[in-house]
Amino acid sequence: MNKYTNRTKAIRNVNISLILLLLGFILCNCIDPFNTNIKGKESLLIVDALLTNENRSYTVKLSRTTTTQNEDPILVSDATVTISDQDERVSKLVETSYGIYKTDSLSFLGQTGGAYTLNIRTSDGTEFRSEQCIMYPVPPIDNIYYIKDQEFLNNNTEVLEGLRIFLNSENSGGGLYFRWIYNEWWKFSVPNPKRYDYIDKDNIPLVEQLEQVCYGHNESKDILIHSLGSSQSYIIEKEPILFVPSVTSDRLLIQYCIEIKQLSVSGTEYQFWQQLKEINEGGSDIFEQQPFSIIGNIRNINNPSEVVLGYFQVSAVEERRLYITHNELDNLNLSFYTYDCQKIDLGPNDFPSQDTSSLMTFDKIYARYTSAGYIFVEPVYDRRMNLEKLAFTKPLCALCTLRGSSTKPDFWIDPDLPQVEK
């Protein structure tokens, strides 16, 4: 088993959602013994905030924990949220939807070297403030590339083939701590697209819009961090980002695109992510972990002992994209995903009956199979163009919009055009 498989197994399926943040904080207290009973615990504020130097609006999401373990956090509305810089300039965020607060991209943009503080005042007058966070510079990503590799599952009894994606970056800025997030997009086509609508046997028109080709999308949930530590080299080389299986996913069948963002983080934020990562790496049962606390950087001004979940992240960003077409993978001898799709063609003659009163009709066939969860895709005619059968398949095999969007991403470059990286 290679070291990249070990590393990816350790971070695979890390859910960095706010629920994980909650678990990290309530696992224990560094002095008091850990108690697994969370019933009756007070509602805690959850803050999800990331400020970068990207030319866009920045979002702060506020919510509160509940006393029920499996219940989603409750969004917090009617709060006053501001971000102030080192020169005491203040930008007020607008609540664009319940619990979601955004900056105005025309009046406020994060700057490398700036120092920022998040301020929150909830509707009951409680005030919270983050530590002042510096936006450290981040070097560009020199290149993204891939190799054929394997993942080992089920105690090494099962092997998955696929691509391991890496990046290289030469850190001329001298930063020591980095984090990566990524977005994946892929173009895919369903094998049995729905081409016709069935009204009756004499009225089977073409669909208004064919849903055959779509674009899938996935955002990273892994905690990907790196510390140069005491290393004398500032080169980040062959940093593994993710593994893309070729057999269990259709991501590599036409064209795949990954956009990786490289973020600069402080030593304090690096420790925050490292502790969250350790919670997950200890095993599937988080309660097997040794008790310790995860300290964020947001405090209740009047009650510093109150636990606030989350972290005000301030990071400069460099990003780069890589396109991978199916044709580029021919020389890797990979096994590829095959759709579990079968088209069923049925007509009245496939249902012989001695009772003329119960003879099968096209309408009955349509009603029977659509009510069973199949979808009608097209008619089948004989040589004389008489309707002979109706064709059905599973919905996921006929409508690509059930798994993706028919709208092409703004940046997308099709395989027959020159491939460029951002």
N, C-alpha and C positions, 0 to 999 in steps of 0.2 A: 504494500500500500504506500503510495507516495505521500510526501509531506503536504502537498496541496489538497489531496483528498482528506487527510486528517484535519487540516485547518478548516476546510469547508464543512466537513461533518460537524465540527465544533460550533460553527455559527449558523448552520442550516436551520431553517424554521425559527430563527430568533424573531419573536414578535416584539417590536419596539413601540407598540401602541401604548397608549396612556395606561391601559390596564396593567401592562408590565411595569410601568413606572410605579403604579400603586403598590404592586407586590413587592417591588424593591424597597420601598419605604417602610411598609408595615411588616416586613419579615421579622424585624426585631428592633431593639434599641441597643446601642453599644454597651449600655450598663445593665438594663433590665433583661431578664430572661425572655426568650421568644415565646409568644402565646399564639397558637393557631386560631383561636376563636376571635373573629373580627366582628361578631355581632355587638351592636351597641356602640361601636366606634363612632367618633364624631365625623361629620362630613368634612372632607379635606379638599382644598382648592387644587385643581390640576391646571397647569399652564403649559401650553404647547406653542413655542415661539421660536422663529428662526429669522434673524436679520442678516442679510448679505449685501454685497455691493452690486447685485444684479439689478438691471433696469426694469423693475417691476414693483407691484405692490407687495408689501410684506404682511403676513397674517399672524395674528395671535388668537388662539382658541382657548376659551375658558370653560371649565366644567367643574363639577364636584362629584366626589365619590358618593356611593350609597352604602347603606349598611348591609345590603344583600350582595353576596359574592358574585353571582352570575348576572347582576343587573348592570346595564350600561351606565356610565357617568351621566349626570344631568347637566346640560349646557347652562351656562351662566349668562344672563342677559342684563342689560341696563347698567353695565359697568362703565367707568371712565378709564380709558387705557391710553397712556402716552409713552413716547420714547424720547428721552432727552440725551443730548450729546455733551461733550466736554466743555463746550462753550455755553451751556445752559439753554441752548435752543431746544424748543419743545415741539414735537409733532404729535397731534392728537389723532388717534385711530377712530374710524367710523365703524359702527356695528352694521355690517352689510347683510347678515342673517343671524338667526338666534345663536348667540354665543361666539360668533365669528367677527373679529375686528380687523380692519385693514387700513394700511397707510395710503396716502395719496402719492402715487408714483411721480406726479408732476411737481410736487413740492418737497419731497423727502426721498433721498437715496443714501444708503450706507456708503461710507468712504473708508478705504483701507487706511489704517492708522488712527481712525476715530475711536472714541471711547463712548459707550452707550449704556444707558440705564433704562430698564423697563419699570414703569409705574402703573399700578392698578388700584382703583378705588371701587369696591363693589357697592351695590345699591344700599346696603345697610351701613355704609360709611367706613368699613374696614379697609385699611390701606396696606398694600404690599409693594415691596420694592426689591429689584434685583441688585446684585453687586454690579459695579461698573465693569463693563466687558470691552476689551480692546479688540478691534478687528485687525488681526495679523495678516500680513501679505501671504499669498499662496503662489507657488510656482506653477507654470503651465504643465499640462500633461503632454509629455513628448510623443508618446504613441500608445495605441491600444492594439493588441494582437491576440491570437488564439492558437492553441495546439489541440490535437486530438488527445483525449484523456479518458479516464474511467472514474466512476464512483462505485464504492462497494457498499452494499446494503445487507440487512438481515444477517448480522454477524459474519459478514464477508462471504455469504453463500450466494449472493446475487450481484451481478456486475452490470452497470449501466455505461454505455458508450456516449460520448458527446464531445463538446468543446469546452475547454477551460480558457477563460478570458483573463488576460493580464494587462497591466499597464506599467509604463516606465515614466519616471519624472526626475529631472535633475533639479534639486532644491538650491538654487543660487541665492534665495532670500534668507536662508539660515534658520527657518522654522524647524521645530522638532516634532510637532504633533499634527497628525492628519486624520481626516475622516472622509469616507467616500459614500455617496449615494448614487443610485443609477435608475434609469428608466429604460424599459425594453419595449420595442414595438416590433411587430412582425406582420407580414402580409400572408394571408391564407385564403384558400378557396375550398368551398364545400363540394363534395363529389357528386351529389345529386340535387342540384338547385331546383327550387320550385319555379317552374316556368309558366304554369297555367293555373287558373282558378276554375273550380268546378261549380257550376250552377245547376245544370241538368245535362242529360246526355246530348242534347242538341245545342247547348250553350256552354262552351268551354273556352273562354277568352284567355289571351296572354295576360300575365300579371303586369301591372303598371310599372313596377320596378323590380328588376331581378336582384336578389340578394345572394349573389354567388361569391364575390370577392370582398373581403373585409380586412380590417387592421386590428390586431390584438394589442393590448397594452398591459404592462405590469410595472409596478413601482417596487423598489427594493425594500425589504423589511429586515435585512441582515445588518448587524452592527459591524462595520468595516472600519477599523482604526489601525493606526500604525505610529509607533514612536521610534525615532532615530536614536533616542537615548544618548548614550555616551559614544556613539559611533563617530569615527573620524570622517566618514563619508557622508555626504549629503545627497547621495543618489538613491532614489527609490527604484529598485529594479525587480522585474518579474513579480509584481505585487498581484496575487490572485484576487479577482473580483467576484466571479461566479462561474458555476458550471451549468452548461445548457445541454440537457440530455437530447439525443437525437431520435431515440426510439419512443419515448413516452410523451413527446410533445411535437406539435406541427410547426414549431417556431422556425425550423430550418428548411422547410419544404419549398419556399419561394424566395423570400428575402427577409432578413433579420437586421434590426438596427438596435444598437445600444448607445445610450448617452450617459456618460459618467461625469459626475461632478466631484471635483477635488476641493475639499474644504480645509482651511487652516483652523486649528483649534488651540486653545490654551492648555497648559498642563493640567489645570483644574478640571476643565471640561473633559479632557482625555481620561482622567481618573473616573469621572462620572460614568462615561460610556464603558470603561473597562470593568467597573463593578457590575453594571447591568449585564454585560456580556458573561461575567463569571457566574451570575445567577443562573443563566440558561445553560452554560456549559457543564454544570455539575450533574446534569441528568434531567429526565423528564419530570421528576418530582421535585419541585422547588423547595419543598419542606425538608428535603434531605440536606439543604445547605446549612453551613455553620452561620449562626446569627451575626449579622453586621448591618450597619445602616448605610444608606446611600444619601449623601448630602448634596442637595441642589444649591442653586445660587439665588433663590428668591425667599424673602422673609416677610413676615407680618411685622410692620414697623413698631406696633405697640405691644406685640407679643412674640418676640423672637423664638420662643420655644415651640410655637405652632408649626407643625409640619406642612410644607407646601410641596406638592408633587410637580416634577418637571424641571426644566432648565431653560433659561434664556440664552439661546445659542446665538453667537455673533461670529460670523465666519466670512472671509473673502472666498470667492468661488472661481475656479477655472473649470471649463467643461470641454469635452471632446466627444465626437460621435464616430462610430465604426459601423459600416454596412457590411453584411456578409450575404452573398447570394448563394443559392443552392449549387449553381454551376461551379463556384469556387471551391466547393467541398468534394468534388468528384475524386480527386487524387488521395483523399484521406481514407477511403474504403470504409466509410461509416455505414451502419445500418440505420434506416430512417423509419419514421413513424408511418403507420398505415391506418387509415380510417376504418373503424368498425361500422361500416355502412353497407346496407343491402337494400336494393330496390325490389319491391314486390309488385309484380304485374298480375292483376286479377280481373277476370271478366265473368259474366253469368255462366258461361260454359264450364267454369271451374267449380261450380256448385250444382251438380246434377241432382234432380229431385223427381220422384215419381208423382208427386202431388203438384198439379199445374197451378193450384192456388197459392203455393208457397215458392214459386220459381224466383230465383234471385234476379234482381235488376241492378242497373248501374247505381241508381239512387240508394238502394239498400247496401250495396258494397261500400259506397262512399260513406254512408252514415255509420256502418259497422266499424270501419277501420279508422276513421277520424275520431270516433268516440273511444277507441282503444289506444289513442295517443299517437297514431301515425299521421302523416301529413301528405295530402295529394300533391304530386309534382307535375304530372303530365299525362295526356291520353296516349294510348297505343292504338294505331289504326292498321287494318289489314291492307292487302294490295289494292283493293278497290276503294280505299279511304273510308271504309266503314269502321265505326268505333268498335274495337274488339276488347280492350282491357283498360283499366285504370292503374296508374303506377303510384305506389306509396313508398315512403321511407320515414326514418326517424327525423324529428324536427331539426336536431343538431346537424344532420347531414344535408339539410335542404335550405336552411336560413342562416347565413353567416352572422347576421345581426344578433343572434342569440348568444354569441361569444365575442363579438367585437363590434366595431363601428364601420359603416360603409363610407364614412368620410375620411379621405386621405389626410394624414397629418400635413401641416403646412410645409414642413421642411423635407418631406419624403422625396427621394430620388428613385425612380424605377430602375430595374436591372438593366434595361436596354439603353440607359443614359449613363454618362460618365459618373463614376462613383467618387465622391469627395468626402472628406472628413471636415467637421467643424472644429 
